[in-house]
Each structure stands twice: as C-alpha cells, then as structure tokens.
Amino acid sequence: MIRHIVLFKMKDRSPGSIEAAANVLRNLQGKIDVLVSLEVGIDVLRSDRSFDISLTAEFASLEDLQAYQVHPLHQEVIKYMNEVREQSVAVDYEI
C-alpha cells in the first residue's frame, strides 16, 4: 500500500474559501477507481505556520498512485488547486 499526503496553504485563508477547496478535494472520493481511501481535513489551529488543508489518500500500489496522478479528474483538481493555493508539500510512502 502507498500513502499519499499533500498539505495546502491557501491564498485566501478565509473559512469559506478553505471549505470550498476542501470540498473540491473530497469530490474525488468514489470517482477514481484506484483510490482506496481519501481523507481531507481542515486545520483547526489556524496559526501562521499551519497549512490549511490536508489530503491523505491510499493506493494499493505505486502503479495505482501513478495512474491517479494522470487521471483526468485529478488533473482538473490540480488545475483548480494551483489557482487557489499559495503553497503545497507532499510525501508518498509505503505502509
């Protein structure tokens, strides 16, 4: 299994903007067959050093993660997030 984690810091850090972006990410659930699980969370501390949104996804294999990366729906979400995020960081590891 592969775990994929992405943290997003938004350009507009208002609660409504953050919730809208989180909902775009949540919309991936059940729509990409290689996506075993998806969890999207919103930061509760809201400190200056905090990221605003966390996405955690799991895949059965590295090949499934790679298929997810190029899936058209994921590409649409990337395009949206690139417009609304200030910064993102990611990590992928075996579990």
C-alpha positions in Angstrom: 0.0 0.0 0.0 1.1 3.6 -0.7 0.0 6.6 1.4 -0.1 9.9 -0.4 -0.2 13.1 1.8 -0.5 16.6 0.5 -0.7 19.8 2.6 -2.1 23.0 1.1 -1.7 26.6 2.3 -4.3 28.7 0.6 -4.0 32.2 -0.9 -7.4 33.2 0.6 -7.3 31.8 4.1 -10.9 32.7 4.9 -13.0 29.8 6.2 -15.4 29.8 3.2 -12.5 29.6 0.7 -10.8 26.8 2.6 -14.0 24.8 2.9 -14.7 25.3 -0.9 -11.2 23.9 -1.7 -11.6 21.0 0.7 -14.9 20.1 -0.9 -13.3 20.0 -4.4 -10.7 17.6 -2.9 -13.4 15.5 -1.2 -15.2 15.2 -4.5 -12.5 12.8 -5.7 -13.9 10.1 -3.4 -15.5 7.3 -5.3 -14.7 8.8 -8.7 -11.3 7.3 -9.3 -11.2 3.5 -9.1 -7.6 3.2 -8.0 -8.2 5.5 -4.9 -8.6 3.1 -2.0 -9.3 5.8 0.6 -9.4 9.5 0.8 -9.4 11.8 3.9 -9.5 15.6 3.7 -9.1 17.7 6.8 -9.1 21.4 7.6 -6.6 22.8 10.1 -8.2 23.8 13.4 -5.3 25.9 14.9 -5.1 28.4 12.0 -1.6 29.6 13.1 0.6 31.4 10.6 2.8 28.4 10.2 -0.1 26.0 9.7 -1.1 24.6 6.4 -4.9 24.9 5.8 -5.9 21.6 4.2 -4.6 18.1 4.4 -5.3 15.4 1.9 -4.4 11.8 2.7 -5.0 9.1 0.1 -4.2 5.4 0.0 -3.4 3.2 -3.1 -2.9 -0.5 -3.4 0.4 0.0 -5.4 2.8 2.6 -6.7 1.3 1.9 -10.2 -2.1 2.9 -8.9 -0.7 6.1 -7.5 0.9 6.9 -10.8 -2.5 6.2 -12.6 -4.2 8.5 -10.2 -1.7 11.3 -10.9 -2.6 11.3 -14.6 -6.4 10.7 -14.2 -8.4 13.4 -15.9 -10.4 14.2 -12.8 -7.3 14.5 -10.7 -5.8 16.8 -13.4 -8.8 19.1 -13.1 -8.4 19.3 -9.4 -4.7 20.1 -9.7 -5.6 22.9 -12.1 -8.0 24.3 -9.6 -5.7 23.9 -6.6 -2.8 25.6 -8.5 -5.0 28.6 -8.8 -6.1 28.9 -5.2 -3.1 27.6 -3.2 -0.2 29.6 -2.1 2.0 26.6 -1.4 1.8 22.8 -1.2 4.0 20.0 0.0 3.6 16.2 -0.5 5.0 12.9 0.6 4.4 9.4 -0.6 5.5 6.3 1.3 4.8 2.6 1.7 2.6 1.3 4.5 
